[in-house]
Amino acid sequence: MGPSPIFYSQRMKVSVTVHVYNHEKFIANTLESIVSQQTTFPFEVIVGDDCSTDGSREIIRAYQEKYPEIIKPLFHPQNLGGYGKMNALATFEVAQGEYIATVDGDDYWIDPLKLQKQIDFLDAHPDFIACFHNAIIRFDDGAFPDTNVNPIDQKDVITVDDLVGEEEIWFIATSSLIFRHHRLGAMPQWFYDSKSGDIPRLILLAKLGPMKYLPDVMSVYRKNAGGLSFTDHKNDAAFLWNRLGMYRGIDQELGFRFHSRLRKTYATYFLQLAGARQYIGTWRQPWYALKSLYLSRPNASQHTKQVLQDWVIPNGLMQIYANTKYRIEKILGRKP
């Protein structure tokens, strides 16, 4: 049961933006979980369909007919590209709400008071830019048991400092986030160039103020074979260069305040580039491995040794070294 139409004479409080591409199997569950929200304020649902080729649009139209004052489809005549970011931005542009709540078309909410709880907090704390909550990670094929996105000791106030680390950080499910619409300005070019949408958007939001974490488990983050996370190939050079570009953009965006941390992130991606399938057997393998060592300095001796063995010193030389070491230790009476 959706919100009473009587509220729509007021200013729109929340725009729920749903980002859809070939989610025929899931979108009905997603929309049902949204229109079932119990609120004291009006909300609209902007459903951006990025030119799906399955039956997603027919399901969206059916929900529009059932909830004409709530469901507002945004059917793109062609796929907008940008790994789904352009579809998300298009929904933000037409949204009328004071706040935006984001949902991917294969995720869903499990608490009918989700919106109310988060908006109550944000209304009472105008210095906070956003609010998120815990969520369940659920594999569509049942390959793994359900787990929670956030641990029991998750910090409850998040700043930029918590979103930038020596490795990639992710702990805010898209389906859990609500942010102040009017505070999000124009996106920088590096955002558009990035394959990721969530990571840079969270950084840009956190620049504007802290984020509040609610421990309530109120949504499901569904992983399935069609999800974008399954198309990210960590041994693909194009993906890895794109990630490096994104973090360089973040580094500049934050005035290089976290450069020492991000340098370790660069090191991680250069080491992965050494193993990229496009560079196997080329001079780039040892070069990127050495660059990784340089960027990650100071290194633990074992890490340096492992990188040199795996990526820099040719296998033939390593075999000679191992055989020579074995013979010397045998002559000296040491246990090899």
C-alpha positions as CSV (number, residue, x, y, z in Angstrom):
1,M,0.0,0.0,0.0
2,G,1.5,3.3,-1.1
3,P,1.4,6.7,0.5
4,S,-1.9,8.6,0.5
5,P,-2.4,10.9,-2.6
6,I,-3.4,13.7,-0.3
7,F,0.2,14.4,0.5
8,Y,1.0,15.4,-3.1
9,S,-0.3,18.9,-2.6
10,Q,2.9,19.4,-0.5
11,R,6.4,19.9,-1.8
12,M,7.9,16.6,-2.9
13,K,10.0,15.2,-0.1
14,V,11.8,12.2,-1.6
15,S,12.6,11.1,-5.1
16,V,13.4,7.4,-5.2
17,T,15.5,6.8,-8.3
18,V,15.5,3.3,-9.7
19,H,18.2,2.4,-12.3
20,V,17.1,-0.4,-14.6
21,Y,18.7,-2.3,-17.4
22,N,17.4,-5.8,-18.3
23,H,16.0,-6.4,-14.8
24,E,12.8,-8.1,-15.9
25,K,13.4,-10.9,-13.3
26,F,13.7,-8.5,-10.4
27,I,12.0,-5.1,-11.1
28,A,8.5,-6.0,-9.9
29,N,10.0,-7.0,-6.5
30,T,12.0,-3.8,-6.4
31,L,9.0,-1.5,-7.2
32,E,6.7,-3.4,-4.8
33,S,9.1,-2.8,-2.0
34,I,9.2,0.9,-2.7
35,V,5.4,1.6,-3.1
36,S,4.9,-0.4,0.2
37,Q,6.8,2.3,2.1
38,Q,4.8,3.9,5.0
39,T,5.6,7.6,5.2
40,T,4.1,10.8,6.5
41,F,5.5,12.7,3.5
42,P,5.1,12.4,-0.3
43,F,7.5,10.6,-2.5
44,E,7.9,9.9,-6.2
45,V,9.6,7.0,-7.9
46,I,11.6,7.9,-11.0
47,V,12.3,4.6,-12.9
48,G,15.1,5.1,-15.4
49,D,15.2,2.3,-17.9
50,D,18.4,2.4,-19.9
51,C,16.9,0.9,-23.1
52,S,16.3,-2.6,-21.7
53,T,16.0,-5.4,-24.3
54,D,13.9,-7.7,-22.1
55,G,10.5,-7.2,-20.6
56,S,11.5,-4.6,-18.0
57,R,9.6,-1.8,-19.6
58,E,6.3,-3.7,-19.7
59,I,6.5,-4.3,-16.0
60,I,7.4,-0.7,-15.3
61,R,4.4,0.4,-17.4
62,A,2.1,-1.9,-15.4
63,Y,3.3,-0.4,-12.2
64,Q,2.8,3.1,-13.6
65,E,-0.8,2.2,-14.4
66,K,-1.4,0.9,-10.9
67,Y,0.4,3.8,-9.1
68,P,0.1,6.7,-11.6
69,E,0.8,9.4,-9.0
70,I,3.9,7.7,-7.7
71,I,5.6,5.8,-10.5
72,K,7.2,8.0,-13.2
73,P,9.0,6.1,-15.9
74,L,12.0,7.6,-17.7
75,F,12.4,5.5,-20.9
76,H,15.6,6.3,-22.8
77,P,15.3,5.8,-26.5
78,Q,18.9,4.4,-26.6
79,N,21.3,3.2,-24.0
80,L,23.1,6.1,-22.4
81,G,26.3,4.3,-21.7
82,G,28.7,5.3,-18.9
83,Y,28.2,2.0,-17.2
84,G,24.8,3.0,-15.8
85,K,26.0,6.4,-14.4
86,M,24.4,8.4,-17.1
87,N,21.0,6.7,-16.4
88,A,21.4,7.5,-12.7
89,L,22.3,11.1,-13.5
90,A,19.3,11.4,-15.8
91,T,16.9,10.3,-13.0
92,F,18.5,12.8,-10.7
93,E,17.9,15.6,-13.2
94,V,14.2,15.1,-13.3
95,A,13.7,14.3,-9.6
96,Q,11.6,16.8,-7.7
97,G,12.4,15.6,-4.2
98,E,14.3,17.4,-1.5
99,Y,16.1,14.1,-1.0
100,I,17.1,11.3,-3.3
101,A,17.0,7.6,-2.4
102,T,18.9,5.3,-4.8
103,V,18.0,1.8,-5.8
104,D,19.3,-0.5,-8.5
105,G,16.7,-2.4,-10.4
106,D,17.7,-5.8,-9.0
107,D,17.8,-4.7,-5.4
108,Y,14.9,-4.2,-3.0
109,W,13.9,-2.8,0.4
110,I,12.7,-5.0,3.3
111,D,11.6,-2.5,5.9
112,P,8.4,-0.5,5.1
113,L,9.7,2.3,7.4
114,K,13.1,2.6,5.7
115,L,12.3,6.0,4.1
116,Q,10.7,7.4,7.2
117,K,13.6,6.4,9.5
118,Q,16.2,8.0,7.3
119,I,14.3,11.2,6.5
120,D,13.5,11.6,10.2
121,F,17.2,11.6,10.9
122,L,18.2,13.9,8.0
123,D,15.4,16.4,8.8
124,A,16.6,16.6,12.4
125,H,20.3,16.9,11.5
126,P,20.8,19.4,8.6
127,D,24.6,19.2,8.8
128,F,24.5,15.6,7.5
129,I,24.7,15.3,3.8
130,A,23.4,11.7,3.6
131,C,22.2,8.7,5.5
132,F,22.7,4.9,4.9
133,H,22.0,1.7,6.6
134,N,23.0,-1.9,6.7
135,A,21.9,-4.3,4.0
136,I,22.0,-8.0,3.1
137,I,24.2,-9.3,0.4
138,R,22.3,-12.0,-1.3
139,F,23.5,-14.2,-4.2
140,D,20.8,-14.8,-6.7
141,D,22.0,-18.3,-7.5
142,G,22.4,-19.2,-3.8
143,A,26.1,-19.8,-4.3
144,F,26.9,-18.2,-1.0
145,P,24.9,-17.7,2.2
146,D,23.5,-14.2,3.0
147,T,25.9,-11.8,4.7
148,N,25.5,-8.2,5.9
149,V,27.3,-5.4,4.1
150,N,28.3,-3.7,7.3
151,P,30.0,-5.3,10.3
152,I,28.7,-5.0,13.8
153,D,31.3,-2.4,14.7
154,Q,30.6,-0.1,11.7
155,K,31.3,3.6,12.5
156,D,28.1,5.6,12.7
157,V,29.5,8.9,11.4
158,I,31.4,8.7,8.1
159,T,33.6,11.4,6.6
160,V,35.8,11.6,3.5
161,D,38.6,10.2,5.7
162,D,36.7,6.9,6.0
163,L,36.2,6.6,2.3
164,V,39.8,6.9,1.2
165,G,42.2,4.1,2.0
166,E,45.3,2.3,0.7
167,E,42.9,-0.2,-0.9
168,E,39.5,0.2,-2.6
169,I,36.8,0.9,0.0
170,W,33.1,-0.1,-0.3
171,F,30.7,-0.4,2.5
172,I,27.6,1.7,1.5
173,A,25.1,-0.3,-0.5
174,T,23.4,1.7,-3.3
175,S,20.0,0.6,-2.0
176,S,20.7,2.0,1.4
177,L,21.7,5.6,0.5
178,I,19.6,8.8,0.8
179,F,21.2,12.2,0.2
180,R,20.2,15.9,0.0
181,H,19.4,16.5,-3.6
182,H,20.0,20.3,-3.7
183,R,23.5,19.9,-2.4
184,L,24.8,17.7,-5.2
185,G,26.2,20.0,-7.9
186,A,27.7,19.4,-11.3
187,M,30.0,16.4,-11.6
188,P,33.7,16.8,-12.6
189,Q,34.9,15.2,-15.8
190,W,36.8,12.4,-14.0
191,F,33.4,11.2,-12.7
192,Y,32.0,10.7,-16.2
193,D,35.2,9.0,-17.3
194,S,35.1,6.5,-14.4
195,K,33.5,3.1,-14.9
196,S,32.4,3.2,-11.2
197,G,29.5,5.4,-10.2
198,D,29.0,4.7,-6.5
199,I,32.6,5.2,-5.3
200,P,33.2,8.7,-6.8
201,R,29.6,9.8,-6.0
202,L,30.2,9.0,-2.3
203,I,33.5,10.9,-2.3
204,L,31.8,13.9,-3.8
205,L,29.0,13.8,-1.3
206,A,31.3,13.3,1.7
207,K,33.1,16.5,0.6
208,L,29.9,18.3,1.5
209,G,29.3,16.9,5.0
210,P,29.3,13.7,7.1
211,M,27.1,10.7,6.5
212,K,25.1,8.9,9.2
213,Y,25.0,5.1,9.5
214,L,21.9,3.3,10.8
215,P,22.5,-0.3,11.9
216,D,18.9,-1.4,10.8
217,V,19.1,-4.0,8.0
218,M,16.6,-2.5,5.6
219,S,17.5,-3.6,2.0
220,V,18.9,-6.4,0.0
221,Y,21.9,-6.0,-2.3
222,R,21.4,-8.7,-4.9
223,K,24.4,-10.2,-6.7
224,N,23.7,-12.0,-10.0
225,A,25.4,-13.0,-13.2
226,G,24.1,-9.9,-14.9
227,G,25.3,-7.5,-12.3
228,L,28.0,-5.0,-13.2
229,S,30.3,-6.4,-10.5
230,F,30.6,-9.6,-12.5
231,T,31.8,-7.7,-15.6
232,D,34.7,-6.0,-13.8
233,H,37.8,-8.0,-14.8
234,K,40.7,-7.5,-12.5
235,N,43.0,-9.0,-15.2
236,D,41.8,-6.6,-17.9
237,A,44.0,-3.7,-18.7
238,A,41.2,-1.4,-19.8
239,F,39.4,-1.9,-16.4
240,L,42.5,-1.3,-14.4
241,W,43.6,1.8,-16.3
242,N,40.0,3.1,-15.7
243,R,40.3,2.5,-12.0
244,L,43.7,4.3,-11.9
245,G,42.1,7.3,-13.7
246,M,39.3,7.4,-11.2
247,Y,41.6,7.4,-8.2
248,R,43.8,10.1,-9.8
249,G,40.7,12.2,-10.2
250,I,39.7,11.6,-6.6
251,D,43.3,12.5,-5.5
252,Q,43.0,15.8,-7.3
253,E,39.5,16.4,-6.2
254,L,40.6,16.1,-2.5
255,G,43.5,18.5,-3.0
256,F,46.0,15.6,-2.6
257,R,45.3,15.5,1.1
258,F,45.2,11.7,1.0
259,H,48.0,11.2,-1.6
260,S,50.1,9.0,0.6
261,R,47.2,6.5,1.0
262,L,46.2,6.7,-2.6
263,R,49.7,6.0,-3.7
264,K,49.3,2.6,-2.2
265,T,46.1,2.2,-4.2
266,Y,48.0,3.1,-7.4
267,A,50.6,0.5,-6.5
268,T,47.9,-2.2,-6.2
269,Y,46.5,-1.5,-9.6
270,F,49.9,-1.3,-11.3
271,L,50.7,-4.7,-9.8
272,Q,47.5,-6.0,-11.2
273,L,48.4,-4.4,-14.6
274,A,51.5,-6.6,-14.5
275,G,49.2,-9.6,-14.6
276,A,46.8,-8.2,-17.1
277,R,46.1,-10.6,-20.0
278,Q,47.0,-7.9,-22.6
279,Y,50.5,-7.6,-21.2
280,I,51.5,-11.3,-20.6
281,G,55.0,-11.9,-21.9
282,T,55.7,-8.2,-22.7
283,W,58.1,-5.7,-21.2
284,R,55.2,-4.1,-19.4
285,Q,55.0,-6.9,-16.9
286,P,58.3,-6.2,-15.0
287,W,57.9,-2.5,-15.7
288,Y,54.5,-2.2,-14.0
289,A,55.6,-4.5,-11.2
290,L,58.6,-2.2,-10.5
291,K,56.4,0.8,-10.6
292,S,54.1,-0.9,-8.1
293,L,57.1,-1.4,-5.8
294,Y,58.1,2.2,-6.1
295,L,54.7,3.6,-5.4
296,S,54.1,1.3,-2.4
297,R,57.4,2.2,-0.7
298,P,58.4,1.6,2.0
299,N,57.7,-2.1,1.4
300,A,58.0,-5.1,3.6
301,S,61.0,-7.2,2.6
302,Q,58.8,-10.3,1.9
303,H,56.5,-8.3,-0.3
304,T,59.4,-6.9,-2.3
305,K,60.9,-10.3,-2.6
306,Q,57.7,-11.8,-3.8
307,V,57.1,-9.1,-6.5
308,L,60.7,-9.5,-7.8
309,Q,60.3,-13.3,-8.0
310,D,56.9,-13.2,-9.6
311,W,57.2,-10.3,-12.0
312,V,60.7,-8.9,-12.4
313,I,63.4,-11.6,-12.4
314,P,63.1,-14.0,-15.3
315,N,62.1,-17.6,-14.4
316,G,65.4,-19.0,-15.7
317,L,67.4,-16.8,-13.4
318,M,65.2,-17.7,-10.5
319,Q,65.8,-21.4,-11.2
320,I,69.6,-20.9,-11.4
321,Y,69.4,-18.9,-8.1
322,A,67.4,-21.6,-6.4
323,N,69.7,-24.4,-7.6
324,T,72.8,-22.5,-6.6
325,K,71.4,-21.7,-3.2
326,Y,70.5,-25.4,-2.7
327,R,74.1,-26.6,-3.6
328,I,75.7,-24.0,-1.3
329,E,73.5,-24.9,1.6
330,K,74.2,-28.6,1.0
331,I,78.0,-28.0,1.0
332,L,77.7,-26.0,4.2
333,G,75.7,-28.7,5.8
334,R,72.6,-26.6,6.2
335,K,69.1,-27.9,5.8
336,P,67.8,-26.6,2.4
